[in-house]
């Protein structure tokens, strides 16, 4: 495991992917606990993807849809 204090070894892609995976885990835990209904979590994903699609970062919206596609089924 890399030394977390050495940030020079991290790439932007590593941070972006880590953030997506962390959020996906958080969504799963929230849905399983019943704190937030899964349908509301799907609304969050749709809203985030829509905001990104209106920006110059179309790939970011596609990434959200890809990693959170399970939340878009409801």
N, C-alpha and C positions, 0 to 999 in steps of 0.2 A: 504494500500500500504506500502511495506517495506521501511525503511529508506535507501536511496541509498548510504549513507555514510558508512553503516555497510556492508562491502564487505564480512565479515566472514560468513554471512548468505547465500551467493550465492554458488551454485554448478557449476561445470564446464559444466554440461548438460544445466543448465539455460542459461549460457552465449552463448553456442553453438546454442541453439534453438533461442535465441533472435537475434543472428547474422543472422541466416538463414531467420527469419521472416522479419527482417529489410531489408535485401538484396532483398527479394521477393517483398516487398513494393516498394523499389527503382526501381526495374526492371519494375514493373507495371506503375509507374509514368513516367519513361523514355519512355516506349512504347506508353503510352497514349498521351504524349506530342509531340511525333514524333521526339524527339531529336535523338534517336537511333532506327533504324528499329528493329522490333521484331525478324527478322531473324538473325540479328547480336547478339542480346541478347541470342538467342538459341545457336549460335556458342560459346559464352562465357561459357554457361552451359556445352556444350559438351566437350569443352577444359578442363574445371575444373574437370569434372568427369573423363576424360581420364588421366589427371595428377595424380589424387588420386588413380585410379585403378592400376597405375604402382608403387605405394608406398605400404607401409605396412598398410595403412589405407583404406582397401576396404570398410568398413562400411561408411566412410566419402563420398566416391564416390556414394554409394547407397543412402545416405541421400540427396546429391545434386540432384540426378536424381529424387528422390521422391518429394522433395519440389519444384522443378523447372520443373516438368514433362510437365506442360502447355507450357513451352518454347521449349520443344523438339519436339513438334508436327509439327513445321514449318520447 
